[in-house]
């Protein structure tokens, strides 16, 4: 429901997280747009997202809403997110081991409808989207 509304405002819904206690959880919504998102767009989105979440009844009672840009270490939630960032570094955590591992940090080599291929120090790993619990871009900043 939020994805269609975001598209109607020429925004991309990057990710939604519900964290914290069941009594007053925090709903985090990450939005972006081509060329980047600004404070005015986030402020406007806050209003329609709050109304949509309240009217949906998915969160019973009070909640805290956080709306922001995805940031430099953007979450990767959909196959298209991975495909758009081929050649960039990412950190992926799985809900079940893949090849004996549950954490992968490396370069996104490719992505198709079923899995992402990550190169970790010369070793290639095919990680099915079905077992990815969390993933985000990994930016290494050197000072």
N, C-alpha and C positions, 0 to 999 in steps of 0.2 A: 504494500500500500504506500509506503514512504517512497519507494523507488519511482513509481509513476508520478507522484506529486513532485519529486525532485526534478524529474525530466521535464515536467510542465513549467518549471521555473528555470529551465536550462542549466540544471545542476546535475552532478553525478553523485549518487549515494554510494560512497566508498565502503562504509561499514557501519553496523549498529552493534553496540554492546550493552548488555544489562548487567551491572555489577553491584556488589554490596548486599546488604540485608534485604530480605523479602519485604520487610516493613520499611518503606521509603528507599527503594533502590535508586541507583544512578543510571540513567539512560544516556549513553554516549553515542552521538551521531557524527560521523565524519563525512563532510561534503567537499566537493571540488568542482571546478569548471575549467574548460579550456582557457589557458592563459592565467589560471590561478583564481582563487576565491578571495574576496575582500570582506572587510568587517560589515559593510552594509548588507551584503548578501547573507552573511551568517546571522545577523540580527533579524532580518526579515524571515529567514528560514526558522529561526527559533520560535517565532509566533505560530506558523502553520504546523510545525512538528509537534509543539506542545498541544495544540488543539486536536491534532490527529491521534496522538497517543492517548489523550484523555477520552476522546469519543470512542476509541476502539475497545476500551475496557480490558485490554491486554495486561495493563498494570493496574491492579486494584488499589486504589487509594493514592496517597501522596508519593511523588517521585521527584528526583532532581534531574534536570535536563542539562546536558552539556553538548553544545554544538560547536564544532571546530573544523578547521582544515585537517587533512590527514597528516600534515607535517612532513619532515624530511625522511623519516622512517615509516613511510606510508604503509598501512595494512594492505595485505594482499588477500582478498577474500574469494574472488571468482576466477575461473580459468582465464578470462580476458584480461584480468589484472596481471597475471603472470606473463601472458603473451605480450602485453604492452611493455614489459620491463625486461625482455630478453637481453642478456648482456650485462645486466646490473646484478649487484650482490644482494642476497636475501638470506634471512634466517627463517627456517621452517621447523615447527615442532609437530610431531604426529601423535595421534591417540593410540596407535599401535606400532610396534617396531617394524621397520622396513630394512631388510638386510641386516638385522641385529641392532639398528640404531633408531632413536626417536628424535634426534636433533641434527639438523643439517644447516651449515652456514657455508655458502659458496655462491657461485655465479649461475644465474638462470640461463641454461643452455637452450632450452626450448620448452614449449607448453602446447598441449593439444587438449582435446575434450576430456581426456581421462586422467592425465598426469602431468606433472612438471618434471623436467630433467634438470638436476642441479649438479654442477661440477664443483667438487670440494677437493682442492689441491690435486688435481689431475685424475681423480676418481669420479666417475659419473654414476649418479643415483637417479632412478626413476621412482618418483614418489606419487602414488595415486592421490587425486584430490579427495577421495572418499575418506582418507585417514589423516588429512591435514587438520590439526586442531587450531593452530595459529601460525600466521606467517606475516612477515613485514620486510620491507627493504632494509638493508643493512648498510649504513653509511659509515665509512671509516674516515675520521677526520684526524689529520696529523697536524701537530703544532710545532 
